[in-house]
Amino acid sequence: MVLADVLGPFDLIVVLIVALLIFGGSKLPKVARSLGTATQEFKRGAQEGPKRTTSEPPSPESPSSDDASS
């Protein structure tokens, strides 16, 4: 799902103008770069998530005799 599929061209222009007013021209590239990095990390984590859940969970530890004597 791409943002352009959800919003029309006029909506995208309005969003860009509002972002420009909020963040300013000098900070906008930084914000876009960090948003892209966050998106990549999210996608990478979403792909690795199912791989981790397919492995067996660690077995619970049995209580040691030290805990029973206290």
CHARMM internal coordinates of N, CA and C (Angstrom, degrees):
IC EDIT
DIST 1 N 1 CA 1.4400
DIST 1 CA 1 C 1.5226
ANGL 1 N 1 CA 1 C 108.02
DIST 1 C 2 N 1.2886
ANGL 1 CA 1 C 2 N 115.07
DIHE 1 N 1 CA 1 C 2 N 120.01
DIST 2 N 2 CA 1.4578
ANGL 1 C 2 N 2 CA 121.98
DIHE 1 CA 1 C 2 N 2 CA -179.19
DIST 2 CA 2 C 1.5202
ANGL 2 N 2 CA 2 C 107.77
DIHE 1 C 2 N 2 CA 2 C -103.44
DIST 2 C 3 N 1.3112
ANGL 2 CA 2 C 3 N 115.66
DIHE 2 N 2 CA 2 C 3 N 145.88
DIST 3 N 3 CA 1.4573
ANGL 2 C 3 N 3 CA 120.69
DIHE 2 CA 2 C 3 N 3 CA -178.89
DIST 3 CA 3 C 1.5263
ANGL 3 N 3 CA 3 C 111.39
DIHE 2 C 3 N 3 CA 3 C -58.29
DIST 3 C 4 N 1.3264
ANGL 3 CA 3 C 4 N 117.37
DIHE 3 N 3 CA 3 C 4 N -34.13
DIST 4 N 4 CA 1.4575
ANGL 3 C 4 N 4 CA 120.85
DIHE 3 CA 3 C 4 N 4 CA -179.61
DIST 4 CA 4 C 1.5244
ANGL 4 N 4 CA 4 C 111.52
DIHE 3 C 4 N 4 CA 4 C -67.20
DIST 4 C 5 N 1.3337
ANGL 4 CA 4 C 5 N 118.02
DIHE 4 N 4 CA 4 C 5 N -25.57
DIST 5 N 5 CA 1.4576
ANGL 4 C 5 N 5 CA 120.62
DIHE 4 CA 4 C 5 N 5 CA 177.84
DIST 5 CA 5 C 1.5249
ANGL 5 N 5 CA 5 C 111.51
DIHE 4 C 5 N 5 CA 5 C -74.42
DIST 5 C 6 N 1.3155
ANGL 5 CA 5 C 6 N 116.90
DIHE 5 N 5 CA 5 C 6 N -29.29
DIST 6 N 6 CA 1.4564
ANGL 5 C 6 N 6 CA 121.47
DIHE 5 CA 5 C 6 N 6 CA -177.12
DIST 6 CA 6 C 1.5236
ANGL 6 N 6 CA 6 C 110.84
DIHE 5 C 6 N 6 CA 6 C -86.00
DIST 6 C 7 N 1.3128
ANGL 6 CA 6 C 7 N 116.83
DIHE 6 N 6 CA 6 C 7 N -43.33
DIST 7 N 7 CA 1.4586
ANGL 6 C 7 N 7 CA 122.18
DIHE 6 CA 6 C 7 N 7 CA -177.90
DIST 7 CA 7 C 1.5208
ANGL 7 N 7 CA 7 C 110.42
DIHE 6 C 7 N 7 CA 7 C -104.99
DIST 7 C 8 N 1.3113
ANGL 7 CA 7 C 8 N 115.58
DIHE 7 N 7 CA 7 C 8 N 148.64
DIST 8 N 8 CA 1.4508
ANGL 7 C 8 N 8 CA 120.17
DIHE 7 CA 7 C 8 N 8 CA 175.89
DIST 8 CA 8 C 1.5159
ANGL 8 N 8 CA 8 C 110.70
DIHE 7 C 8 N 8 CA 8 C -81.27
DIST 8 C 9 N 1.3357
ANGL 8 CA 8 C 9 N 117.20
DIHE 8 N 8 CA 8 C 9 N 174.42
DIST 9 N 9 CA 1.4667
ANGL 8 C 9 N 9 CA 120.47
DIHE 8 CA 8 C 9 N 9 CA -178.62
DIST 9 CA 9 C 1.5339
ANGL 9 N 9 CA 9 C 112.44
DIHE 8 C 9 N 9 CA 9 C -62.04
DIST 9 C 10 N 1.3203
ANGL 9 CA 9 C 10 N 117.39
DIHE 9 N 9 CA 9 C 10 N -37.71
DIST 10 N 10 CA 1.4625
ANGL 9 C 10 N 10 CA 119.95
DIHE 9 CA 9 C 10 N 10 CA 179.27
DIST 10 CA 10 C 1.5284
ANGL 10 N 10 CA 10 C 110.46
DIHE 9 C 10 N 10 CA 10 C -65.53
DIST 10 C 11 N 1.3304
ANGL 10 CA 10 C 11 N 116.38
DIHE 10 N 10 CA 10 C 11 N -40.89
DIST 11 N 11 CA 1.4639
ANGL 10 C 11 N 11 CA 120.52
DIHE 10 CA 10 C 11 N 11 CA 179.03
DIST 11 CA 11 C 1.5231
ANGL 11 N 11 CA 11 C 111.27
DIHE 10 C 11 N 11 CA 11 C -62.72
DIST 11 C 12 N 1.3272
ANGL 11 CA 11 C 12 N 117.25
DIHE 11 N 11 CA 11 C 12 N -41.22
DIST 12 N 12 CA 1.4629
ANGL 11 C 12 N 12 CA 120.90
DIHE 11 CA 11 C 12 N 12 CA 179.03
DIST 12 CA 12 C 1.5218
ANGL 12 N 12 CA 12 C 111.54
DIHE 11 C 12 N 12 CA 12 C -63.95
DIST 12 C 13 N 1.3308
ANGL 12 CA 12 C 13 N 116.62
DIHE 12 N 12 CA 12 C 13 N -39.05
DIST 13 N 13 CA 1.4653
ANGL 12 C 13 N 13 CA 120.45
DIHE 12 CA 12 C 13 N 13 CA 178.51
DIST 13 CA 13 C 1.5252
ANGL 13 N 13 CA 13 C 110.09
DIHE 12 C 13 N 13 CA 13 C -64.23
DIST 13 C 14 N 1.3225
ANGL 13 CA 13 C 14 N 117.02
DIHE 13 N 13 CA 13 C 14 N -42.60
DIST 14 N 14 CA 1.4642
ANGL 13 C 14 N 14 CA 120.90
DIHE 13 CA 13 C 14 N 14 CA 179.17
DIST 14 CA 14 C 1.5277
ANGL 14 N 14 CA 14 C 110.38
DIHE 13 C 14 N 14 CA 14 C -63.51
DIST 14 C 15 N 1.3365
ANGL 14 CA 14 C 15 N 117.37
DIHE 14 N 14 CA 14 C 15 N -42.87
DIST 15 N 15 CA 1.4653
ANGL 14 C 15 N 15 CA 120.99
DIHE 14 CA 14 C 15 N 15 CA 179.04
DIST 15 CA 15 C 1.5259
ANGL 15 N 15 CA 15 C 110.32
DIHE 14 C 15 N 15 CA 15 C -62.45
DIST 15 C 16 N 1.3245
ANGL 15 CA 15 C 16 N 117.72
DIHE 15 N 15 CA 15 C 16 N -42.65
DIST 16 N 16 CA 1.4628
ANGL 15 C 16 N 16 CA 120.94
DIHE 15 CA 15 C 16 N 16 CA 179.32
DIST 16 CA 16 C 1.5257
ANGL 16 N 16 CA 16 C 111.90
DIHE 15 C 16 N 16 CA 16 C -64.92
DIST 16 C 17 N 1.3137
ANGL 16 CA 16 C 17 N 117.35
DIHE 16 N 16 CA 16 C 17 N -39.76
DIST 17 N 17 CA 1.4668
ANGL 16 C 17 N 17 CA 120.63
DIHE 16 CA 16 C 17 N 17 CA 178.94
DIST 17 CA 17 C 1.5271
ANGL 17 N 17 CA 17 C 110.37
DIHE 16 C 17 N 17 CA 17 C -66.04
DIST 17 C 18 N 1.3259
ANGL 17 CA 17 C 18 N 116.97
DIHE 17 N 17 CA 17 C 18 N -42.78
DIST 18 N 18 CA 1.4652
ANGL 17 C 18 N 18 CA 120.27
DIHE 17 CA 17 C 18 N 18 CA 178.87
DIST 18 CA 18 C 1.5274
ANGL 18 N 18 CA 18 C 110.15
DIHE 17 C 18 N 18 CA 18 C -64.15
DIST 18 C 19 N 1.3336
ANGL 18 CA 18 C 19 N 117.36
DIHE 18 N 18 CA 18 C 19 N -42.36
DIST 19 N 19 CA 1.4678
ANGL 18 C 19 N 19 CA 120.72
DIHE 18 CA 18 C 19 N 19 CA 178.17
DIST 19 CA 19 C 1.5212
ANGL 19 N 19 CA 19 C 110.57
DIHE 18 C 19 N 19 CA 19 C -62.60
DIST 19 C 20 N 1.3222
ANGL 19 CA 19 C 20 N 117.06
DIHE 19 N 19 CA 19 C 20 N -39.33
DIST 20 N 20 CA 1.4615
ANGL 19 C 20 N 20 CA 121.04
DIHE 19 CA 19 C 20 N 20 CA 178.48
DIST 20 CA 20 C 1.5245
ANGL 20 N 20 CA 20 C 110.78
DIHE 19 C 20 N 20 CA 20 C -64.23
DIST 20 C 21 N 1.3278
ANGL 20 CA 20 C 21 N 116.66
DIHE 20 N 20 CA 20 C 21 N -39.74
DIST 21 N 21 CA 1.4606
ANGL 20 C 21 N 21 CA 120.08
DIHE 20 CA 20 C 21 N 21 CA 178.98
DIST 21 CA 21 C 1.5302
ANGL 21 N 21 CA 21 C 111.70
DIHE 20 C 21 N 21 CA 21 C -69.49
DIST 21 C 22 N 1.3200
ANGL 21 CA 21 C 22 N 117.05
DIHE 21 N 21 CA 21 C 22 N -37.68
DIST 22 N 22 CA 1.4703
ANGL 21 C 22 N 22 CA 120.25
DIHE 21 CA 21 C 22 N 22 CA -177.55
DIST 22 CA 22 C 1.5192
ANGL 22 N 22 CA 22 C 111.25
DIHE 21 C 22 N 22 CA 22 C -73.38
DIST 22 C 23 N 1.3368
ANGL 22 CA 22 C 23 N 116.84
DIHE 22 N 22 CA 22 C 23 N -51.01
DIST 23 N 23 CA 1.4600
ANGL 22 C 23 N 23 CA 120.80
DIHE 22 CA 22 C 23 N 23 CA -172.34
DIST 23 CA 23 C 1.5185
ANGL 23 N 23 CA 23 C 113.78
DIHE 22 C 23 N 23 CA 23 C -92.96
DIST 23 C 24 N 1.3026
ANGL 23 CA 23 C 24 N 118.61
DIHE 23 N 23 CA 23 C 24 N -20.80
DIST 24 N 24 CA 1.4534
ANGL 23 C 24 N 24 CA 120.99
DIHE 23 CA 23 C 24 N 24 CA -177.44
DIST 24 CA 24 C 1.5167
ANGL 24 N 24 CA 24 C 111.09
DIHE 23 C 24 N 24 CA 24 C 83.47
DIST 24 C 25 N 1.3128
ANGL 24 CA 24 C 25 N 115.85
DIHE 24 N 24 CA 24 C 25 N 159.79
DIST 25 N 25 CA 1.4614
ANGL 24 C 25 N 25 CA 121.13
DIHE 24 CA 24 C 25 N 25 CA -176.18
DIST 25 CA 25 C 1.5154
ANGL 25 N 25 CA 25 C 114.09
DIHE 24 C 25 N 25 CA 25 C -66.64
DIST 25 C 26 N 1.3202
ANGL 25 CA 25 C 26 N 117.45
DIHE 25 N 25 CA 25 C 26 N -31.24
DIST 26 N 26 CA 1.4654
ANGL 25 C 26 N 26 CA 119.32
DIHE 25 CA 25 C 26 N 26 CA -176.15
DIST 26 CA 26 C 1.5271
ANGL 26 N 26 CA 26 C 112.21
DIHE 25 C 26 N 26 CA 26 C -79.58
DIST 26 C 27 N 1.3238
ANGL 26 CA 26 C 27 N 118.11
DIHE 26 N 26 CA 26 C 27 N -31.00
DIST 27 N 27 CA 1.4643
ANGL 26 C 27 N 27 CA 120.68
DIHE 26 CA 26 C 27 N 27 CA -177.72
DIST 27 CA 27 C 1.5242
ANGL 27 N 27 CA 27 C 112.79
DIHE 26 C 27 N 27 CA 27 C -90.93
DIST 27 C 28 N 1.3137
ANGL 27 CA 27 C 28 N 118.22
DIHE 27 N 27 CA 27 C 28 N -15.17
DIST 28 N 28 CA 1.4639
ANGL 27 C 28 N 28 CA 121.12
DIHE 27 CA 27 C 28 N 28 CA -175.66
DIST 28 CA 28 C 1.5255
ANGL 28 N 28 CA 28 C 112.86
DIHE 27 C 28 N 28 CA 28 C -60.64
DIST 28 C 29 N 1.3440
ANGL 28 CA 28 C 29 N 120.65
DIHE 28 N 28 CA 28 C 29 N -42.84
DIST 29 N 29 CA 1.4721
ANGL 28 C 29 N 29 CA 119.03
DIHE 28 CA 28 C 29 N 29 CA 176.67
DIST 29 CA 29 C 1.5291
ANGL 29 N 29 CA 29 C 113.02
DIHE 28 C 29 N 29 CA 29 C -62.53
DIST 29 C 30 N 1.3314
ANGL 29 CA 29 C 30 N 117.23
DIHE 29 N 29 CA 29 C 30 N -36.90
DIST 30 N 30 CA 1.4711
ANGL 29 C 30 N 30 CA 120.82
DIHE 29 CA 29 C 30 N 30 CA 177.31
DIST 30 CA 30 C 1.5212
ANGL 30 N 30 CA 30 C 110.79
DIHE 29 C 30 N 30 CA 30 C -63.50
DIST 30 C 31 N 1.3181
ANGL 30 CA 30 C 31 N 115.96
DIHE 30 N 30 CA 30 C 31 N -43.78
DIST 31 N 31 CA 1.4615
ANGL 30 C 31 N 31 CA 120.80
DIHE 30 CA 30 C 31 N 31 CA -179.49
DIST 31 CA 31 C 1.5240
ANGL 31 N 31 CA 31 C 110.10
DIHE 30 C 31 N 31 CA 31 C -64.15
DIST 31 C 32 N 1.3270
ANGL 31 CA 31 C 32 N 116.83
DIHE 31 N 31 CA 31 C 32 N -43.42
DIST 32 N 32 CA 1.4663
ANGL 31 C 32 N 32 CA 120.51
DIHE 31 CA 31 C 32 N 32 CA 179.55
DIST 32 CA 32 C 1.5259
ANGL 32 N 32 CA 32 C 110.92
DIHE 31 C 32 N 32 CA 32 C -64.70
DIST 32 C 33 N 1.3177
ANGL 32 CA 32 C 33 N 117.31
DIHE 32 N 32 CA 32 C 33 N -39.74
DIST 33 N 33 CA 1.4679
ANGL 32 C 33 N 33 CA 121.30
DIHE 32 CA 32 C 33 N 33 CA 179.56
DIST 33 CA 33 C 1.5237
ANGL 33 N 33 CA 33 C 110.67
DIHE 32 C 33 N 33 CA 33 C -65.16
DIST 33 C 34 N 1.3262
ANGL 33 CA 33 C 34 N 116.78
DIHE 33 N 33 CA 33 C 34 N -45.00
DIST 34 N 34 CA 1.4657
ANGL 33 C 34 N 34 CA 119.32
DIHE 33 CA 33 C 34 N 34 CA -179.65
DIST 34 CA 34 C 1.5292
ANGL 34 N 34 CA 34 C 111.33
DIHE 33 C 34 N 34 CA 34 C -68.86
DIST 34 C 35 N 1.3199
ANGL 34 CA 34 C 35 N 117.30
DIHE 34 N 34 CA 34 C 35 N -31.82
DIST 35 N 35 CA 1.4616
ANGL 34 C 35 N 35 CA 120.64
DIHE 34 CA 34 C 35 N 35 CA 175.84
DIST 35 CA 35 C 1.5234
ANGL 35 N 35 CA 35 C 110.59
DIHE 34 C 35 N 35 CA 35 C -66.88
DIST 35 C 36 N 1.3261
ANGL 35 CA 35 C 36 N 116.98
DIHE 35 N 35 CA 35 C 36 N -40.94
DIST 36 N 36 CA 1.4617
ANGL 35 C 36 N 36 CA 120.81
DIHE 35 CA 35 C 36 N 36 CA 176.68
DIST 36 CA 36 C 1.5123
ANGL 36 N 36 CA 36 C 112.15
DIHE 35 C 36 N 36 CA 36 C -64.58
DIST 36 C 37 N 1.3307
ANGL 36 CA 36 C 37 N 116.72
DIHE 36 N 36 CA 36 C 37 N -40.98
DIST 37 N 37 CA 1.4679
ANGL 36 C 37 N 37 CA 120.82
DIHE 36 CA 36 C 37 N 37 CA 178.01
DIST 37 CA 37 C 1.5241
ANGL 37 N 37 CA 37 C 110.40
DIHE 36 C 37 N 37 CA 37 C -64.38
DIST 37 C 38 N 1.3168
ANGL 37 CA 37 C 38 N 116.86
DIHE 37 N 37 CA 37 C 38 N -42.44
DIST 38 N 38 CA 1.4628
ANGL 37 C 38 N 38 CA 120.44
DIHE 37 CA 37 C 38 N 38 CA 179.24
DIST 38 CA 38 C 1.5251
ANGL 38 N 38 CA 38 C 110.98
DIHE 37 C 38 N 38 CA 38 C -64.08
DIST 38 C 39 N 1.3236
ANGL 38 CA 38 C 39 N 117.00
DIHE 38 N 38 CA 38 C 39 N -38.54
DIST 39 N 39 CA 1.4619
ANGL 38 C 39 N 39 CA 120.73
DIHE 38 CA 38 C 39 N 39 CA 178.04
DIST 39 CA 39 C 1.5178
ANGL 39 N 39 CA 39 C 110.97
DIHE 38 C 39 N 39 CA 39 C -64.26
DIST 39 C 40 N 1.3313
ANGL 39 CA 39 C 40 N 117.03
DIHE 39 N 39 CA 39 C 40 N -42.74
DIST 40 N 40 CA 1.4648
ANGL 39 C 40 N 40 CA 120.59
DIHE 39 CA 39 C 40 N 40 CA 178.25
DIST 40 CA 40 C 1.5213
ANGL 40 N 40 CA 40 C 111.00
DIHE 39 C 40 N 40 CA 40 C -62.90
DIST 40 C 41 N 1.3207
ANGL 40 CA 40 C 41 N 117.68
DIHE 40 N 40 CA 40 C 41 N -43.64
DIST 41 N 41 CA 1.4639
ANGL 40 C 41 N 41 CA 121.29
DIHE 40 CA 40 C 41 N 41 CA 179.11
DIST 41 CA 41 C 1.5278
ANGL 41 N 41 CA 41 C 111.06
DIHE 40 C 41 N 41 CA 41 C -63.41
DIST 41 C 42 N 1.3210
ANGL 41 CA 41 C 42 N 116.43
DIHE 41 N 41 CA 41 C 42 N -39.13
DIST 42 N 42 CA 1.4597
ANGL 41 C 42 N 42 CA 120.25
DIHE 41 CA 41 C 42 N 42 CA 179.02
DIST 42 CA 42 C 1.5208
ANGL 42 N 42 CA 42 C 110.65
DIHE 41 C 42 N 42 CA 42 C -64.49
DIST 42 C 43 N 1.3294
ANGL 42 CA 42 C 43 N 116.86
DIHE 42 N 42 CA 42 C 43 N -45.14
DIST 43 N 43 CA 1.4679
ANGL 42 C 43 N 43 CA 120.43
DIHE 42 CA 42 C 43 N 43 CA 178.94
DIST 43 CA 43 C 1.5211
ANGL 43 N 43 CA 43 C 110.73
DIHE 42 C 43 N 43 CA 43 C -63.22
DIST 43 C 44 N 1.3155
ANGL 43 CA 43 C 44 N 116.86
DIHE 43 N 43 CA 43 C 44 N -42.04
DIST 44 N 44 CA 1.4651
ANGL 43 C 44 N 44 CA 120.91
DIHE 43 CA 43 C 44 N 44 CA 179.34
DIST 44 CA 44 C 1.5286
ANGL 44 N 44 CA 44 C 110.37
DIHE 43 C 44 N 44 CA 44 C -63.04
DIST 44 C 45 N 1.3199
ANGL 44 CA 44 C 45 N 116.74
DIHE 44 N 44 CA 44 C 45 N -42.99
DIST 45 N 45 CA 1.4610
ANGL 44 C 45 N 45 CA 120.65
DIHE 44 CA 44 C 45 N 45 CA 178.25
DIST 45 CA 45 C 1.5180
ANGL 45 N 45 CA 45 C 112.33
DIHE 44 C 45 N 45 CA 45 C -66.67
DIST 45 C 46 N 1.3314
ANGL 45 CA 45 C 46 N 116.54
DIHE 45 N 45 CA 45 C 46 N -36.49
DIST 46 N 46 CA 1.4621
ANGL 45 C 46 N 46 CA 119.90
DIHE 45 CA 45 C 46 N 46 CA 178.60
DIST 46 CA 46 C 1.5231
ANGL 46 N 46 CA 46 C 111.01
DIHE 45 C 46 N 46 CA 46 C -67.01
DIST 46 C 47 N 1.3229
ANGL 46 CA 46 C 47 N 117.56
DIHE 46 N 46 CA 46 C 47 N -33.52
DIST 47 N 47 CA 1.4617
ANGL 46 C 47 N 47 CA 120.65
DIHE 46 CA 46 C 47 N 47 CA 178.26
DIST 47 CA 47 C 1.5203
ANGL 47 N 47 CA 47 C 110.96
DIHE 46 C 47 N 47 CA 47 C -74.99
DIST 47 C 48 N 1.3219
ANGL 47 CA 47 C 48 N 118.38
DIHE 47 N 47 CA 47 C 48 N -34.94
DIST 48 N 48 CA 1.4620
ANGL 47 C 48 N 48 CA 122.00
DIHE 47 CA 47 C 48 N 48 CA -178.84
DIST 48 CA 48 C 1.5215
ANGL 48 N 48 CA 48 C 111.93
DIHE 47 C 48 N 48 CA 48 C -79.75
DIST 48 C 49 N 1.3176
ANGL 48 CA 48 C 49 N 118.14
DIHE 48 N 48 CA 48 C 49 N -23.06
DIST 49 N 49 CA 1.4574
ANGL 48 C 49 N 49 CA 121.38
DIHE 48 CA 48 C 49 N 49 CA -178.39
DIST 49 CA 49 C 1.5153
ANGL 49 N 49 CA 49 C 113.84
DIHE 48 C 49 N 49 CA 49 C -57.15
DIST 49 C 50 N 1.3316
ANGL 49 CA 49 C 50 N 119.34
DIHE 49 N 49 CA 49 C 50 N -52.36
DIST 50 N 50 CA 1.4678
ANGL 49 C 50 N 50 CA 119.55
DIHE 49 CA 49 C 50 N 50 CA 179.14
DIST 50 CA 50 C 1.5269
ANGL 50 N 50 CA 50 C 112.86
DIHE 49 C 50 N 50 CA 50 C -62.84
DIST 50 C 51 N 1.3132
ANGL 50 CA 50 C 51 N 118.37
DIHE 50 N 50 CA 50 C 51 N -29.97
DIST 51 N 51 CA 1.4627
ANGL 50 C 51 N 51 CA 120.69
DIHE 50 CA 50 C 51 N 51 CA 178.70
DIST 51 CA 51 C 1.5193
ANGL 51 N 51 CA 51 C 110.53
DIHE 50 C 51 N 51 CA 51 C -65.43
DIST 51 C 52 N 1.3105
ANGL 51 CA 51 C 52 N 116.78
DIHE 51 N 51 CA 51 C 52 N -37.90
DIST 52 N 52 CA 1.4660
ANGL 51 C 52 N 52 CA 120.79
DIHE 51 CA 51 C 52 N 52 CA -178.90
DIST 52 CA 52 C 1.5228
ANGL 52 N 52 CA 52 C 111.46
DIHE 51 C 52 N 52 CA 52 C -72.64
DIST 52 C 53 N 1.3211
ANGL 52 CA 52 C 53 N 117.60
DIHE 52 N 52 CA 52 C 53 N -34.21
DIST 53 N 53 CA 1.4576
ANGL 52 C 53 N 53 CA 120.15
DIHE 52 CA 52 C 53 N 53 CA -177.14
DIST 53 CA 53 C 1.5199
ANGL 53 N 53 CA 53 C 111.94
DIHE 52 C 53 N 53 CA 53 C -76.84
DIST 53 C 54 N 1.3309
ANGL 53 CA 53 C 54 N 118.74
DIHE 53 N 53 CA 53 C 54 N -17.94
DIST 54 N 54 CA 1.4555
ANGL 53 C 54 N 54 CA 120.07
DIHE 53 CA 53 C 54 N 54 CA 179.65
DIST 54 CA 54 C 1.5171
ANGL 54 N 54 CA 54 C 111.81
DIHE 53 C 54 N 54 CA 54 C -77.52
DIST 54 C 55 N 1.3110
ANGL 54 CA 54 C 55 N 118.47
DIHE 54 N 54 CA 54 C 55 N -21.34
DIST 55 N 55 CA 1.4575
ANGL 54 C 55 N 55 CA 120.01
DIHE 54 CA 54 C 55 N 55 CA 177.89
DIST 55 CA 55 C 1.5283
ANGL 55 N 55 CA 55 C 109.38
DIHE 54 C 55 N 55 CA 55 C -76.37
DIST 55 C 56 N 1.3246
ANGL 55 CA 55 C 56 N 116.11
DIHE 55 N 55 CA 55 C 56 N 156.66
DIST 56 N 56 CA 1.4625
ANGL 55 C 56 N 56 CA 120.29
DIHE 55 CA 55 C 56 N 56 CA -178.40
DIST 56 CA 56 C 1.5237
ANGL 56 N 56 CA 56 C 110.34
DIHE 55 C 56 N 56 CA 56 C -68.86
DIST 56 C 57 N 1.3136
ANGL 56 CA 56 C 57 N 116.67
DIHE 56 N 56 CA 56 C 57 N 138.95
DIST 57 N 57 CA 1.4660
ANGL 56 C 57 N 57 CA 118.81
DIHE 56 CA 56 C 57 N 57 CA 177.01
DIST 57 CA 57 C 1.5232
ANGL 57 N 57 CA 57 C 109.43
DIHE 56 C 57 N 57 CA 57 C -71.21
DIST 57 C 58 N 1.3138
ANGL 57 CA 57 C 58 N 117.04
DIHE 57 N 57 CA 57 C 58 N 153.43
DIST 58 N 58 CA 1.4674
ANGL 57 C 58 N 58 CA 119.23
DIHE 57 CA 57 C 58 N 58 CA 179.54
DIST 58 CA 58 C 1.5221
ANGL 58 N 58 CA 58 C 110.27
DIHE 57 C 58 N 58 CA 58 C -65.02
DIST 58 C 59 N 1.3150
ANGL 58 CA 58 C 59 N 115.83
DIHE 58 N 58 CA 58 C 59 N 144.05
DIST 59 N 59 CA 1.4624
ANGL 58 C 59 N 59 CA 119.92
DIHE 58 CA 58 C 59 N 59 CA -179.90
DIST 59 CA 59 C 1.5287
ANGL 59 N 59 CA 59 C 109.04
DIHE 58 C 59 N 59 CA 59 C -74.19
DIST 59 C 60 N 1.3219
ANGL 59 CA 59 C 60 N 117.07
DIHE 59 N 59 CA 59 C 60 N 144.35
DIST 60 N 60 CA 1.4703
ANGL 59 C 60 N 60 CA 119.08
DIHE 59 CA 59 C 60 N 60 CA 179.97
DIST 60 CA 60 C 1.5209
ANGL 60 N 60 CA 60 C 110.01
DIHE 59 C 60 N 60 CA 60 C -68.13
DIST 60 C 61 N 1.3150
ANGL 60 CA 60 C 61 N 114.34
DIHE 60 N 60 CA 60 C 61 N 144.58
DIST 61 N 61 CA 1.4595
ANGL 60 C 61 N 61 CA 119.48
DIHE 60 CA 60 C 61 N 61 CA -179.29
DIST 61 CA 61 C 1.5254
ANGL 61 N 61 CA 61 C 109.74
DIHE 60 C 61 N 61 CA 61 C -76.19
DIST 61 C 62 N 1.3022
ANGL 61 CA 61 C 62 N 116.41
DIHE 61 N 61 CA 61 C 62 N 139.99
DIST 62 N 62 CA 1.4636
ANGL 61 C 62 N 62 CA 119.95
DIHE 61 CA 61 C 62 N 62 CA 175.87
DIST 62 CA 62 C 1.5259
ANGL 62 N 62 CA 62 C 108.02
DIHE 61 C 62 N 62 CA 62 C -80.65
DIST 62 C 63 N 1.3179
ANGL 62 CA 62 C 63 N 117.62
DIHE 62 N 62 CA 62 C 63 N 146.77
DIST 63 N 63 CA 1.4708
ANGL 62 C 63 N 63 CA 119.23
DIHE 62 CA 62 C 63 N 63 CA -179.46
DIST 63 CA 63 C 1.5259
ANGL 63 N 63 CA 63 C 110.22
DIHE 62 C 63 N 63 CA 63 C -63.80
DIST 63 C 64 N 1.2986
ANGL 63 CA 63 C 64 N 114.74
DIHE 63 N 63 CA 63 C 64 N 139.01
DIST 64 N 64 CA 1.4594
ANGL 63 C 64 N 64 CA 119.26
DIHE 63 CA 63 C 64 N 64 CA -179.93
DIST 64 CA 64 C 1.5267
ANGL 64 N 64 CA 64 C 110.16
DIHE 63 C 64 N 64 CA 64 C -81.62
DIST 64 C 65 N 1.3063
ANGL 64 CA 64 C 65 N 116.64
DIHE 64 N 64 CA 64 C 65 N 164.79
DIST 65 N 65 CA 1.4660
ANGL 64 C 65 N 65 CA 120.86
DIHE 64 CA 64 C 65 N 65 CA -179.44
DIST 65 CA 65 C 1.5293
ANGL 65 N 65 CA 65 C 111.17
DIHE 64 C 65 N 65 CA 65 C -68.69
DIST 65 C 66 N 1.3315
ANGL 65 CA 65 C 66 N 117.34
DIHE 65 N 65 CA 65 C 66 N -23.08
DIST 66 N 66 CA 1.4638
ANGL 65 C 66 N 66 CA 120.66
DIHE 65 CA 65 C 66 N 66 CA 178.15
DIST 66 CA 66 C 1.5252
ANGL 66 N 66 CA 66 C 111.15
DIHE 65 C 66 N 66 CA 66 C -65.26
DIST 66 C 67 N 1.3446
ANGL 66 CA 66 C 67 N 116.31
DIHE 66 N 66 CA 66 C 67 N -37.20
DIST 67 N 67 CA 1.4576
ANGL 66 C 67 N 67 CA 120.18
DIHE 66 CA 66 C 67 N 67 CA -179.74
DIST 67 CA 67 C 1.5256
ANGL 67 N 67 CA 67 C 111.08
DIHE 66 C 67 N 67 CA 67 C -68.51
DIST 67 C 68 N 1.3192
ANGL 67 CA 67 C 68 N 117.54
DIHE 67 N 67 CA 67 C 68 N -35.03
DIST 68 N 68 CA 1.4601
ANGL 67 C 68 N 68 CA 121.19
DIHE 67 CA 67 C 68 N 68 CA -177.05
DIST 68 CA 68 C 1.5234
ANGL 68 N 68 CA 68 C 111.78
DIHE 67 C 68 N 68 CA 68 C -71.96
DIST 68 C 69 N 1.3251
ANGL 68 CA 68 C 69 N 118.03
DIHE 68 N 68 CA 68 C 69 N -30.50
DIST 69 N 69 CA 1.4619
ANGL 68 C 69 N 69 CA 120.53
DIHE 68 CA 68 C 69 N 69 CA -176.63
DIST 69 CA 69 C 1.5192
ANGL 69 N 69 CA 69 C 113.19
DIHE 68 C 69 N 69 CA 69 C -80.86
DIST 69 C 70 N 1.3430
ANGL 69 CA 69 C 70 N 118.97
DIHE 69 N 69 CA 69 C 70 N -15.00
DIST 70 N 70 CA 1.4550
ANGL 69 C 70 N 70 CA 119.94
DIHE 69 CA 69 C 70 N 70 CA -177.30
DIST 70 CA 70 C 1.4912
ANGL 70 N 70 CA 70 C 112.66
DIHE 69 C 70 N 70 CA 70 C -82.31
END
COOR INIT
IC SEED 1 N 1 CA 1 C
IC BUILD
